[in-house]
Amino acid sequence: MQDPAADTIRDDAPAPVVWLLGKTGAGKSSLVRALTGLDEIELGSGFAPCTRSAVMFDFPQDRPLMRFLDTRGLGEAGYDAAEDLAQCEARSHAILAMARLDDPAQADLEAALREVRRRQPGIRVIVLHTAAAELPDDQSRFRARAAMQARLERAAGGPLPSLEMSLGTGETRGLEALCDLLGETMPEVALLLGGDEQVGDGFEAVRGEVLRYAGAAAAADLAPVVGIAAVPGVQAAMLRALARHHRVDWSRARAAEFAAALGLGAALRYGAGYALRQAAKLVPVAGQTLGAAAAGAASFAATYALGRAAHRWLAGAAAGAPVPEAELRALFREALRRAERR
């Protein structure tokens, strides 16, 4: 029988929102296309209005793990940014401020950044200098970028990380660096956009669900006292969901087998409730315990790695081909490393 708690965790976890802030022609749609790999038809039909001049794009569309928010009117005649700024700032986790290097007229973008930072000083802003190919001369491009960066940083009231990007057809310059910057604030977004190792074990089919649970664990752990209690519950729900996917009965004995295979045998002495509810608190994270790590990033990484290893172990259990313990532990460590790096 499907567990209602697991459904609640999956569906109610808020998807991170990346706000694309820039004038028409700055390359916002091209950026979304490059990041998601979708074609123009899929992209064009995927945007849904959320204000009179702003649209939202869910990715993936059936059960979104992230959302792109595009304010399309910035810089257009008669456009009043007040409504968009009020609506968008409340739901956004990061802003990508996009400006073409060949277009120095960015007063509207500066004004928008100034207002957003005034109202939400802590919101993360990344500057993307686009259309780099339009200024082939290195010195001209350097001067244009330096001048633009200085103006936007004055508007935002402090230093801003920045990247230079070319977003033409087939171009990917700057995308990997952008994923790394996004990962500092939203690791689930970086892993979603950055892809995963190609190992041919079917993980891609459940990767979205694992990322969803990892994001829920990170959100739960933002409050230390709540996180210590909530994160193991999120992880237990994820393990049950993965077991259902593989048509494996997730019993107490099965949970104990997985804990032992992953190297969490010491958790078995706790004895009460699901072994994995307690074992989850002992997942090693840089010399700490998961239960004691009141940090969203640590909980995200550990939950993602737990899900990655659980998928491989459950696939083996379903096929009657047990995964060697050394292989499982190496997979966990590698997944943890990838998630922490992001």
C-alpha positions in Angstrom: 0.0 0.0 0.0 1.3 3.5 -0.9 2.5 5.5 2.1 0.6 8.8 2.4 3.5 10.4 4.3 5.8 9.7 1.3 3.4 11.3 -1.1 3.1 14.4 1.2 6.9 14.8 1.3 7.2 14.4 -2.5 4.4 16.7 -3.5 4.6 19.4 -0.8 8.3 20.2 -1.0 8.7 23.6 -2.7 10.7 23.5 -5.9 13.6 26.0 -6.0 12.9 29.0 -8.2 15.5 30.6 -10.3 14.5 34.1 -11.4 15.7 35.2 -14.8 16.0 39.0 -14.6 16.9 40.9 -17.7 15.7 42.8 -20.8 14.1 41.1 -23.7 16.9 39.7 -25.9 19.3 39.0 -23.0 19.2 35.3 -23.7 16.8 34.1 -21.0 15.0 31.5 -23.2 18.3 30.4 -24.7 19.7 29.8 -21.2 16.7 27.7 -20.2 17.0 25.7 -23.4 20.7 25.1 -22.9 20.3 24.1 -19.2 17.3 21.8 -19.7 18.1 20.4 -23.2 14.5 21.0 -24.3 13.8 22.1 -27.9 12.1 25.4 -28.8 8.6 23.9 -29.1 8.7 22.3 -25.7 10.1 25.5 -24.3 7.6 27.7 -25.9 4.6 25.7 -24.7 5.9 25.2 -21.2 5.8 28.8 -19.9 2.7 29.7 -17.8 1.8 33.2 -16.7 2.1 34.1 -13.1 1.7 37.9 -13.3 0.6 40.1 -16.2 4.2 40.2 -17.5 6.0 37.3 -15.8 5.9 33.6 -16.7 7.0 30.4 -14.9 8.6 27.3 -16.5 8.5 24.1 -14.5 11.3 21.5 -15.0 10.5 18.7 -15.4 7.0 19.7 -16.2 5.1 16.7 -14.9 6.6 16.9 -11.4 8.9 19.9 -11.2 12.2 19.8 -9.3 12.9 23.5 -10.1 11.2 26.5 -11.7 12.5 29.2 -14.0 10.8 32.6 -13.5 11.0 35.1 -16.4 10.0 38.7 -16.1 9.6 39.6 -19.7 8.8 43.3 -19.6 12.0 44.7 -18.2 13.2 47.6 -20.3 10.0 47.8 -22.4 8.1 51.1 -22.9 5.4 51.5 -20.3 6.4 48.5 -18.2 5.9 48.9 -14.5 8.2 46.5 -12.6 6.5 47.0 -9.2 4.0 44.1 -9.5 6.6 41.6 -10.8 9.2 42.5 -8.2 6.7 42.1 -5.4 5.5 38.8 -6.7 8.7 37.3 -7.8 11.0 38.2 -5.0 8.9 36.3 -2.5 9.2 33.0 -4.3 12.7 33.1 -5.7 15.7 31.4 -4.3 18.3 33.0 -6.6 18.4 35.6 -9.3 20.3 35.4 -12.6 20.8 39.0 -13.6 21.3 38.8 -17.4 22.9 41.6 -19.4 24.2 41.6 -23.0 27.8 42.7 -23.3 26.9 44.7 -26.4 24.0 46.6 -24.7 25.3 49.0 -22.1 21.8 50.5 -21.5 20.9 48.5 -18.4 19.3 51.2 -16.2 16.2 49.1 -15.7 18.1 46.0 -14.6 20.1 48.2 -12.2 16.9 49.7 -10.8 15.3 46.2 -10.4 18.4 44.8 -8.6 18.5 47.9 -6.3 14.9 47.4 -5.3 15.1 43.6 -4.8 18.2 43.9 -2.6 16.6 46.7 -0.6 13.7 44.4 0.2 15.6 41.1 0.4 19.3 41.8 1.2 20.2 38.1 1.5 18.9 36.9 -1.9 21.6 35.4 -4.0 22.3 37.2 -7.3 24.5 35.9 -10.1 25.4 38.2 -13.0 25.5 36.6 -16.4 27.2 38.6 -19.1 25.7 37.2 -22.3 26.3 37.7 -26.1 30.0 37.4 -25.5 30.5 36.4 -29.1 29.2 39.7 -30.3 32.4 41.4 -29.0 35.1 39.2 -30.5 37.9 41.7 -29.4 39.2 40.6 -26.0 39.9 44.1 -24.8 36.5 45.5 -25.8 34.8 42.5 -24.1 36.8 43.0 -20.9 36.1 46.7 -20.7 32.3 46.2 -21.4 32.1 43.4 -18.7 34.1 45.4 -16.1 31.9 48.5 -16.6 28.7 46.5 -16.5 29.7 44.5 -13.5 30.6 47.7 -11.6 27.2 49.3 -12.3 25.3 46.2 -11.2 27.3 45.7 -8.1 26.7 49.3 -7.1 23.0 48.8 -7.6 23.0 45.5 -5.6 25.1 47.1 -2.8 28.0 44.7 -2.9 30.1 42.2 -4.9 28.3 39.8 -7.1 29.6 36.5 -8.7 29.6 36.7 -12.4 30.1 34.6 -15.6 30.6 35.3 -19.2 28.4 33.2 -21.5 27.6 32.5 -25.1 24.2 31.1 -25.7 24.0 30.5 -29.4 22.8 27.3 -30.9 25.0 24.4 -29.7 27.1 26.6 -27.4 27.6 25.7 -23.8 30.3 28.1 -22.7 29.9 28.9 -19.0 27.1 26.4 -18.2 29.2 24.2 -16.0 30.5 27.1 -14.0 26.9 28.4 -13.7 25.8 25.0 -12.2 28.6 25.2 -9.7 27.5 28.7 -8.6 23.9 27.6 -8.3 25.0 24.6 -6.3 26.3 26.9 -3.6 22.7 27.9 -2.8 20.6 25.1 -4.4 22.5 21.8 -4.7 19.4 20.0 -6.0 19.3 22.4 -9.0 23.0 21.9 -9.7 22.7 18.1 -9.7 19.5 18.2 -11.8 21.0 20.5 -14.5 24.5 19.1 -14.2 23.5 15.5 -14.9 24.7 12.3 -13.2 27.4 9.7 -13.8 26.4 7.3 -16.6 26.6 3.9 -15.0 23.8 2.1 -16.8 22.0 0.9 -13.7 18.7 2.6 -14.3 19.2 5.4 -11.7 17.9 8.0 -14.2 14.4 6.6 -13.7 14.3 7.5 -10.0 16.9 10.3 -9.9 14.2 13.0 -9.9 12.5 11.4 -6.8 15.8 11.1 -5.0 16.6 14.8 -5.7 13.1 15.7 -4.5 13.6 13.9 -1.2 17.1 15.3 -0.8 15.7 18.8 -1.2 13.0 18.1 1.4 15.6 16.9 3.8 17.7 20.1 3.2 14.6 22.2 3.9 13.8 20.3 7.0 17.3 20.7 8.4 17.2 24.5 8.1 15.8 24.5 11.7 18.2 22.4 13.8 15.8 21.0 16.3 13.2 20.2 13.7 15.8 18.8 11.3 17.2 16.2 13.7 13.7 14.7 13.9 12.5 15.3 10.4 15.4 14.4 8.2 15.4 10.7 9.1 11.7 10.6 8.4 12.3 12.1 5.0 15.0 9.5 4.3 12.8 6.6 5.6 10.0 7.8 3.2 12.5 7.9 0.3 13.7 4.4 1.0 10.1 3.1 1.1 9.4 4.8 -2.2 12.4 3.3 -3.8 11.5 -0.1 -2.6 8.1 0.3 -4.1 9.7 1.3 -7.4 11.7 -1.9 -7.4 8.8 -4.0 -6.1 10.8 -5.0 -3.0 9.1 -5.5 0.3 10.6 -2.9 2.7 10.4 -4.7 6.0 12.4 -4.2 9.2 14.7 -7.1 8.2 15.2 -5.6 4.7 16.1 -2.2 6.2 18.6 -3.9 8.6 20.2 -5.7 5.7 20.7 -2.5 3.8 22.1 -0.7 6.8 24.6 -3.5 7.3 25.6 -3.5 3.7 26.2 0.2 3.8 28.3 -0.1 6.9 25.8 1.1 9.4 25.7 -2.0 11.5 26.2 -0.1 14.8 22.7 1.3 14.3 21.1 -2.1 14.8 21.7 -1.8 18.6 19.1 0.9 18.8 16.4 -1.7 18.2 13.3 0.5 18.3 11.4 1.4 15.2 12.8 1.2 11.8 16.5 0.4 11.8 17.0 3.0 9.0 15.3 5.7 11.0 18.1 5.5 13.5 20.7 4.4 11.0 20.2 7.5 9.0 21.5 9.5 11.9 24.8 7.7 11.6 25.5 8.3 7.9 29.0 9.7 7.9 29.3 13.3 6.7 32.8 14.7 7.0 33.4 13.2 10.4 30.0 14.3 11.8 26.7 12.4 12.2 23.8 13.3 10.0 21.5 13.7 13.1 23.9 16.3 14.6 24.6 18.2 11.4 22.1 21.0 11.5 22.9 22.1 7.9 20.8 21.8 4.9 23.7 21.2 2.6 24.9 18.2 4.7 21.4 16.7 4.8 20.9 17.2 1.1 24.2 15.5 0.3 23.7 12.6 2.7 20.1 12.0 1.6 21.1 12.0 -2.1 23.9 9.6 -1.5 21.7 7.3 0.6 19.1 7.3 -2.3 21.8 6.6 -4.8 23.1 3.6 -2.9 19.6 2.4 -2.1 18.6 2.3 -5.7 21.6 0.1 -6.6 21.1 -2.2 -3.6 17.3 -2.6 -4.2 17.9 -3.2 -7.9 20.2 -6.1 -7.0 17.7 -7.4 -4.4 14.9 -7.4 -7.0 17.1 -9.3 -9.5 18.4 -11.7 -6.9 21.9 -10.4 -7.5 23.3 -8.9 -4.3 25.6 -5.9 -4.7 29.0 -6.4 -3.1 29.4 -4.3 0.1 32.6 -2.6 -1.2 30.9 -1.6 -4.4 27.9 -0.2 -2.5 30.0 1.8 -0.1 32.1 3.2 -2.9 29.0 4.3 -4.7 27.7 6.0 -1.6 31.0 7.9 -1.1 31.1 9.0 -4.7 27.5 10.2 -4.7 28.2 12.0 -1.4 31.3 13.7 -2.9 29.3 14.8 -6.0 26.5 16.2 -3.9 28.9 18.0 -1.5 30.8 19.5 -4.4 27.7 20.9 -5.9 
